[in-house]
Amino acid sequence: MKGYVLAGFSMLALIMIIISSGAYTTLSIERDVSLQLVDDTSGVVSLYPTTENPEYFHDSDNNGAFELHILDVPQGEKVEIQSIFKIENDLNETIFVKIFDDGNYPDNVTFTSSLSNLETGGITIPVGNVITVDVFIDAIDITSDESLISVIDIVASNAEGTPFITLTRTAEILIEEYESPEGYDPNDNTMPENAEFIRGVAYDALSNGVKIRTWGDYNYTDMGLDPKIWNKTINGYTYKYDLIKLTSSEKVSAIQLSPKTGTIKVKALDNTLYTTHKNQYIYLDVYTLKWYAKIKGNYEEVIIWEYY
């Protein structure tokens, strides 16, 4: 639903009531009489949902104002949702529009239209034209259950760059937490349990003739695991499948484990303790369940003694 206003133009101070999708904003604009409105009985900047994604932009509380509601962004992904809502210029002059957002993670949300960044650049809307707004959401490292943003301000300016109306709308963008297809959530398990789980998955893959690739996201897809879950730091540790060279002639399939925020103490077979620091590795043999660490340039069998 669009709103309309009657605009008088005989006064130097032009007072307009802007009604858009049922909401209203009152503003005062100083205009010279040479900028009189011509054939204009509806000085409106209208907002309304698209037919493609009406569920994302709707009036949830029936107060006449649309709000932004995106509740299904997958955790660990970068997502672009096109055709969120439309902005129409019903004024008798070209306008320039920008969108500003605020909340917990505004830098992870970007509004665009026709490849124009509406936050850093903005876009021109000629008289009578409509633009469609898209949104790009970066949820790669988001684990919070709070909304990424809480409000958007749609600011329209005239040709001289002077803002003359701001339409403020409530907004929420929520992240859907991933669940492993096997029902195993690494975030709910300890580091050794996670290493053992991925070892078992690797063992099953190798036993069925699957060649596990050792670079990029292939570490996980070849084993049937979701890289969006595993290809990141989990409770302070990273995991991946790798091949290690125990000797010049012996390669071992292993799960490579690295602490990112703490340390791991391991005990060698001679009872000497060693500490594995950030970006150093220990390994769990896929076939023998033995742990290995590189000590003084050589791989040695160890026992996990203490970890943080």
Steps between C-alpha positions, in 0.01 A plus 500: 500500500633841406435822687447841351534863612357825384777750459443873487772704331402862551696535823874531537487241778337191357355268759421147387362197675657192345293183528677188379351153544280649770776656708573870500782745545463874538761729348557861405684588179620847410443548124541795268182583302690421179495134611122485501350153466345448159201270455577342835227394733690213661842575639583149621790259534327163521616169644341166428589128489584309183294215360811278502571523876201653678583307819813710554331842502160512666294674765516256790326720759236650269604857573524590133881496478690218333793341684793290381495137621763253374503198729668226297862594422718187524785524749842494337383630161505816295152553360351745254122529508363688203175697479444572868289814457439791262541875528295720268553867425156664471640851533531737205879508522787254492611379841814334635455213750735339752434236764665488842471208742576465868511216750736229624673421168424778248828441315379151409194632317511700174205637305537531122295578191606437140855431627508838679596493867220694670704549818831632368378642170126528465287511187310757294128440443347710220143631520247216502762226506530203733811322628521152648714456809717188552696406811838329538560323833835369625436231762834323469612564859165581662398274788279745690127431532433876499377687195784639287323836467207666676410795279545642150479866403406575139617854431381693194687812385434755227722573202713734712569220745286636782312225690131579527344180632611199704281191512596290802400134507549223755726223371609154608737258331542173688751220441393136478749277680626210297453143609712216372312257274615225736347681795847564642567855617876561550427808709343274765798262519856510631808530284596128526139398428493718188831359381374146552173575320670641190750212513210254485347684206835496318543129574159420351576708189840341442362151566244558223760605245449876528809709429503782755648816357718704735443861400229759546143398568561159338637381835142481619281443194688180406417365844135600476536776760369852461795743459280778640517319834854367501703748298543740792624516857284285728535561873854627442622222268512431126483156342569359156599182324866479394776261395812507715835342419611307808813383322644534151297199393193506729201730452217504749142617455428722799276767644705817544411701809618849589427719805404856412445659837672267748763228524516122501750314719601158373707231665752304292562132558810591704272698734631838382232771482478730199270794437323558168428867444282699262539393135697191597351156443437160649360211300262209559573196279182401316577128507689439828347770725849608602582865567814653349682831546803640324778510757847626408422458132363146523150357546474318831214316662354696792216501751280808549585611851328833543313742274336840523 
